[in-house]
Amino acid sequence: MKPKPQRLIMNLMTAMDEDVLQVRDAISMCDLFGVTSNSTRVALTRLSGDGLIESCGRGQYQLTDRAHQLADDLRRWRTALQRLENWSGHWIGAHVGGLGRSDKPALRRRNRALEMNGFRELSRDLFIRPDNLSGGVTGIRERLYRLGLESSAPVFLLSDLDDHHAGLAQRLWDTSALEQRYRDSASRLKKWLDKADRLEPDAAARESFVIGDRAIRQIVFDPLLPAPMIDTTARQTFLDTLLAFDQTGHAIWRRLYHLSSGATAPA
């Protein structure tokens, strides 16, 4: 499946050392994935229209302040497990019953914000997650609003669920499936790392993007459940392997970028 050019461009701009992306370099990189130059130019126009990139000279683009903020937030996946704290058994709730459903883009942003913060629906319009992250309910509330939940939605601490709802809450996440994905992803990443130095540069860049993008999305959307609910060793092994993969992938893309642009790659 061919990656969307918008996603390719955004990943390229957040991965490179340079602040400015030349259109010709975007076309060259996207061509590796079979994306035509016309499709790449259309993607650049759409990203500009969405307020994620802006022109900074003829044939040049840079990330907007809004995109920098979003990229900085998403880059926190590398330190995701450092956010974990001991779980007291309390929960954080977000109630969306008073919000509209006719604005589809707003609904998508809302659902995405809830999913990226590990929330699941306990009862109609009431979403919860364990209160086990640094910053507590204040930190979660701020991040939910920043990622797209409407600020009129109340976000609060749930400290005394009855036995019935506490049991339901514990089963909202398919922990067996989560743990299996940790193991499968770690194995897939390690196998690729073992053969990476034998791949041609173009093939290595393509494969590292596709495999790495999927794995990073997995940790970005991970619910970061507390130790009583999840195999923390499997999760840590997955993240450690992904960090090694990410370092290798970035080196490959930087090298390819500098070769295509005619610049000297950093040592």
Protein Blocks (a to p, Z undefined) as FASTA:
>chain_A
ZZdfklmmmmmmmmpmbfbdcfklmmmmmmmnopafklmmmmmmmmmmnopaccebehia
cddfklmmmmmmmmmmmmmmmmpccdehiacdddfklpcfklmmlmmmmmmmmmmnopac
fbghiacdddfbghijmlmmmmmmmnopafkbccdddfbdcfklmmmmmmmpcfklmmmm
mmmmmmmmmmmmmmmmmpcfklmmmmmmmmmmmmmmmmmmpgoiafklpcfklmmmmmmm
mmmmmmmmmmmmmmmmmmmnopacdZZ
